Every structure is written in structure tokens, then in C-alpha cells.
Amino acid sequence: MQLSVSCRIAESFHSKEEASLTLPQLCDLAVAAGYEAICMRASQIGIHSSADAVAKARDTLRQRNLGVTMISGDFDIVYNNDRGPGCLRNITPYLNLAELLDAPLIRVCLKTESDIAAARRAADEAAERGKTLVHQCHNQSLFETVDEIERRLKQIDRANFGLIFEPANLEECRQNYGPDTIARLAPWIRNVYLQNQRLNPNGGVTLDTWSHGPISFDIIGIHEPGGIDFPLVFDGLKRAGYDGVITVHQSAPEDGTSPTIAAAETAEYLRRLC
């Protein structure tokens, strides 16, 4: 499995637009911690970025021998808001960016029934350029519950439209995220997002879900106990024969721990599971 670190580690949980590290700093962090790639987000480089900024980013990555596993090309996608599905109706700029960064995967967003047909058209255009579109298991989207995720992927019915498997969002929606679920969704899994949380009715974060209403939790480090059962997740991935990308999708530590230390501790923990 390939370890990738998301630009999310240089963002706060609630603000996904301003990065606390420059891209060279983030890349140096990744190299020092032993990651093989970056999962690019709009806080660093997106479709809004100038050609010069994209070229510099590409050079920064190549100089450090880091790949780009996936792009999230705008802020509406990462916020999963009502404008998020706009990418499906004009996928060309995202394909252009993915090509420039040599990224095989492009994250997209679906919120309504009308987005299904748009996803098919976008996937067809992406296929012409050798790219795969992926959707995260995510609250308040058409990919909230396991039943719905499977149904939507079958509806879209494109070989180059897959899933970012993400156990924390499944847990928030009271869904099983263990080996049985992984086996069921395995044909579509193209990336795995990992972030950790501890469910707590008085937790510091409350998010709304369409299927189960508001859910509260505390954000904890990936290596901390009492949250997502990562050994169970990796057991399921191995049983399913998954050997792809594992992406650390944790936001910047809120306890004062530096992103560099958090990234290194997380990589060390995950290497024992891969």
C-alpha cells in the first residue's frame, strides 16, 4: 500500500481554505515522515491557481520525488456544499490540473439525483484522458450510507468512477465500516481516507447527517485508541486484496502538536498496519 498525506494536515478542521504550511514545507514534512505522495487540495493548488503556481508546485513535488495521488480542485468540493457538484458539469479544468500534476484521481461531489447523469458525462470525458473520478463516503451527500453508496455507484456504472473509502464518515452515519462493508464496496475503492474521532454526545465537533441527524465527536490522533478501529479496517482491506493508496486525511492537530510530529507519528503507526 502507498502512504499519502493530505494537504488537510496543514488546515484547521473548520477552515479548509488557508494553509498553515507552504507547499515546499508540506512536501518536506511528507518526505521526512516517509510518505510517498501528497493528496492535493485547493488550499495549496486548485483550478483557481495560476499556471505559474501550478508549474512551481509540479517542480516542488518532482524535486522531492513525491507523487500526487488525487486532487480536490476547489473549495466547494472539500466543503461538500451545494455548489460542490458544479465540477461535474465542467470537469475539464479539473482534468487539466490532474494532468499537470500527474494525478490519476479527481475527487468530485454529488448531492442530488440530477448529479447522477452529470457524473456519467464527466466520467466519460475523464476516461478520454485516462483519469478516474472518485467520491468520498461523506455525510450530507449521495454517498452517506453503505446501501446508498453501492446503489449510486451501480447507477453511475462507469469503470473510471470509484470510491474514497472513509470509515469516520461511515461511523458518523451509524454505518458499519469493517470487513463486510469493505468487501461489499471493494470493486469501487480507489483511495482510502483515514481520520480519527471519538464519538461523544458532548464532543467538541457536531456535524449534521441526512440519515441520523446531528452527531457529536472529538477529533483525536490517528494513532490514539478509543476511536476508529484501524486494525479492523486494514484487516478488511487486506482480505479484499486492496493494495492501493492510503491517505492520511487528518486536519491539523488542535492540541498544539506540530503537523510534522503528527504526520511522523501517524506514518509510523500506519506502516505497522499496512
C-alpha positions in Angstrom: 0.0 0.0 0.0 1.2 3.5 -0.8 1.1 6.1 2.0 -0.1 9.6 1.1 -0.6 12.6 3.2 -3.4 15.1 2.5 -2.9 18.8 2.5 -5.7 18.6 5.1 -2.9 18.2 7.7 -2.0 21.9 7.2 -5.6 23.1 7.5 -7.8 23.5 10.6 -10.9 21.3 10.9 -13.3 24.1 10.2 -11.3 26.2 7.8 -10.2 24.4 4.6 -9.1 27.4 2.7 -6.0 28.7 4.4 -2.9 26.5 4.8 -0.6 26.8 7.8 2.3 25.5 5.7 3.6 26.3 2.3 3.7 23.5 -0.3 7.5 23.2 0.0 7.1 22.9 3.8 4.4 20.3 3.4 6.4 18.3 0.9 9.4 18.4 3.2 7.2 17.2 6.1 6.0 14.3 3.9 9.5 13.2 2.9 10.8 13.4 6.4 7.9 11.2 7.7 8.3 8.7 4.9 5.2 9.4 2.8 5.4 8.6 -0.9 2.8 11.1 -2.2 0.6 14.1 -1.5 -3.1 14.3 -1.8 -3.6 17.8 -3.3 -6.3 20.2 -2.1 -7.3 23.6 -3.1 -5.7 25.2 0.0 -2.4 24.6 -1.8 -3.2 24.2 -5.5 -6.6 24.1 -7.3 -8.3 25.1 -10.5 -8.1 28.7 -9.3 -4.3 28.6 -9.2 -2.2 30.4 -11.8 -0.3 28.4 -14.4 2.9 29.7 -12.8 1.8 28.4 -9.3 0.9 25.0 -10.8 4.3 24.8 -12.6 6.1 25.7 -9.4 4.1 23.1 -7.4 4.9 20.4 -10.0 8.6 21.3 -9.7 8.5 21.2 -5.9 6.9 17.7 -6.0 9.3 16.3 -8.6 12.4 17.7 -6.8 11.3 15.6 -3.7 10.2 12.6 -5.7 6.7 12.9 -4.4 3.6 11.8 -6.4 0.1 13.3 -6.3 -2.4 10.6 -5.6 -5.6 12.7 -6.1 -6.7 16.3 -6.5 -9.6 18.1 -4.8 -9.7 21.0 -7.2 -11.9 23.6 -5.5 -13.2 24.6 -2.1 -16.9 23.7 -2.8 -15.9 20.1 -3.2 -14.0 19.9 0.1 -16.8 21.7 1.9 -19.3 19.4 0.3 -21.7 22.3 -0.2 -24.5 22.8 -2.7 -22.0 24.2 -5.3 -19.8 21.1 -5.0 -21.5 19.2 -7.9 -20.6 22.0 -10.2 -17.4 20.2 -11.0 -19.4 17.5 -12.7 -20.8 20.0 -15.2 -17.5 21.4 -16.2 -14.9 18.8 -15.4 -12.3 20.0 -18.0 -10.4 22.4 -15.7 -10.0 19.6 -13.1 -8.8 17.2 -15.8 -6.3 19.8 -16.9 -5.0 20.2 -13.4 -4.8 16.5 -12.8 -2.7 16.1 -16.0 -0.3 18.8 -15.0 0.2 17.2 -11.6 0.2 13.6 -12.9 -2.7 12.8 -10.5 -4.7 9.7 -11.5 -7.7 10.5 -9.3 -10.1 13.5 -9.1 -12.4 14.0 -6.2 -16.0 15.1 -7.0 -19.3 15.8 -5.2 -22.8 14.5 -5.7 -25.8 15.9 -3.7 -28.9 15.4 -5.8 -30.5 12.9 -8.3 -29.6 15.2 -11.2 -26.0 14.8 -10.4 -26.0 11.1 -11.4 -26.3 11.9 -15.1 -23.7 14.7 -14.8 -21.4 12.2 -13.1 -21.7 9.8 -16.0 -20.9 12.5 -18.6 -18.0 13.8 -16.5 -16.6 10.2 -16.1 -16.8 9.7 -19.9 -14.8 12.9 -20.5 -12.3 11.8 -17.8 -11.9 8.4 -19.4 -10.8 10.0 -22.7 -7.9 11.5 -20.7 -7.1 8.4 -18.6 -8.4 9.8 -15.3 -10.7 8.4 -12.6 -13.3 10.3 -10.7 -13.9 9.4 -7.1 -16.4 10.3 -4.4 -15.7 10.1 -0.6 -18.0 8.4 1.8 -19.5 11.6 3.1 -22.3 12.9 5.3 -24.9 15.0 3.5 -24.2 13.6 0.1 -25.5 10.8 -2.1 -22.6 8.7 -0.6 -23.8 8.7 3.1 -24.9 5.2 3.8 -23.4 1.9 2.6 -26.7 0.9 0.8 -26.8 4.3 -0.9 -23.1 4.3 -1.8 -23.4 0.9 -3.6 -26.7 1.9 -5.3 -25.2 5.2 -6.6 -22.0 3.6 -7.9 -24.1 1.0 -9.8 -26.3 3.8 -11.2 -23.3 5.7 -12.4 -21.9 2.5 -13.9 -18.6 3.8 -15.1 -15.3 1.8 -14.7 -13.5 5.1 -14.0 -15.9 6.3 -11.3 -14.9 4.9 -7.9 -15.0 5.4 -4.1 -12.8 7.0 -1.5 -13.4 4.7 1.4 -13.6 6.7 4.6 -14.5 4.9 7.9 -15.0 8.0 10.1 -17.8 9.4 7.9 -19.4 6.0 7.8 -19.3 5.9 11.6 -20.9 9.3 11.9 -23.8 7.9 9.8 -24.0 4.8 12.1 -22.7 2.6 9.3 -20.5 -0.5 9.6 -17.0 0.1 8.3 -15.5 -3.3 8.9 -14.5 -6.2 6.6 -18.1 -7.0 5.4 -18.6 -3.4 4.2 -15.2 -3.2 2.7 -15.8 -6.5 0.8 -19.1 -5.1 -0.5 -17.6 -1.9 -1.7 -14.2 -3.3 -2.8 -14.9 -3.2 -6.5 -15.0 0.6 -6.4 -12.4 1.5 -3.8 -9.7 3.6 -5.4 -8.4 5.5 -2.3 -8.7 5.2 1.4 -9.0 8.3 3.6 -8.1 8.0 7.3 -9.0 10.4 10.1 -9.8 9.6 13.7 -12.5 10.6 16.1 -14.1 9.5 19.3 -17.9 9.7 19.4 -19.1 11.8 22.3 -22.5 13.4 22.8 -20.8 16.4 24.4 -17.9 16.4 21.8 -16.2 19.5 20.5 -17.5 19.0 16.9 -21.1 18.5 15.8 -22.0 17.6 12.2 -25.4 17.0 10.6 -26.1 13.8 8.7 -29.1 13.2 6.4 -29.7 9.7 7.7 -29.2 10.1 11.5 -29.4 13.8 12.3 -26.6 15.6 14.3 -23.6 13.6 15.5 -21.0 14.9 18.0 -17.4 13.7 18.5 -13.9 14.7 19.4 -11.0 14.7 17.0 -8.1 12.5 18.1 -4.8 11.5 16.5 -4.9 8.5 14.2 -2.6 6.6 16.5 -4.8 7.3 19.6 -7.0 4.5 20.9 -10.8 4.7 21.5 -11.7 5.9 18.0 -11.9 4.3 14.6 -10.7 0.6 14.7 -7.9 0.9 12.2 -6.6 -2.7 12.6 -10.2 -3.8 11.7 -10.1 -1.5 8.6 -6.8 -2.8 7.4 -7.9 -6.4 8.0 -10.8 -5.8 5.7 -8.7 -4.1 3.1 -6.2 -7.0 3.1 -9.0 -9.5 2.8 -10.4 -7.6 -0.1 -7.0 -7.6 -1.8 -6.7 -3.8 -1.7 -3.1 -2.6 -2.4 -3.7 1.0 -3.3 -3.4 4.4 -1.7 -3.8 5.0 2.0 -4.3 8.8 2.6 -3.9 10.5 6.0 -6.8 12.9 5.9 -6.4 14.3 9.4 -6.8 18.0 9.9 -4.1 20.0 11.7 -3.7 19.0 15.4 -5.6 21.2 17.8 -3.6 20.3 20.8 -0.6 22.2 19.8 1.3 19.3 18.3 3.1 20.3 15.2 1.9 18.9 11.8 5.4 17.5 11.3 5.3 15.4 14.5 1.7 14.4 13.9 2.5 13.2 10.3 5.5 11.2 11.5 3.6 9.5 14.4 0.8 8.7 12.0 3.0 7.3 9.3 4.9 5.1 11.9 1.6 3.7 13.2 0.1 3.0 9.7 3.2 1.3 8.4 2.7 -1.3 11.1 -0.8 -1.9 9.8 -0.2 -1.8 6.0 
